[in-house]
């Protein structure tokens, strides 16, 4: 078994860590688009009840002094936020009524 990527208190989210602990928004966006609604729903369902506790945990550290496992937990939360739109609002991975329109950001804001 490989070493845990997330803090021990969040071991229940470990199955999602390799897939969703992504450092940049463009990576998270691409992952979301490449993931089935079934898998997005599974990720959402696992994270939703743990999100507040994860936020409180991450709030215990300064952004520039986070341990690596806490930083990955924060990345998982960022992915969760991005996944919430297709689950809660659109019921599909892409925004509704966008046709073939696409905007690729090449730099973080």
Secondary structure, DSSP 8 states (H G I E B T S, - for coil): ----SS-GGGGGGHHHHHHH--SSHHHHHHHHHTS-HHHHHHHHHHHHTTHHHHHHHHHTS-GGG--HHHHHHHHHHHHHHHHHHIIIIISSSS-TT-TT------S--
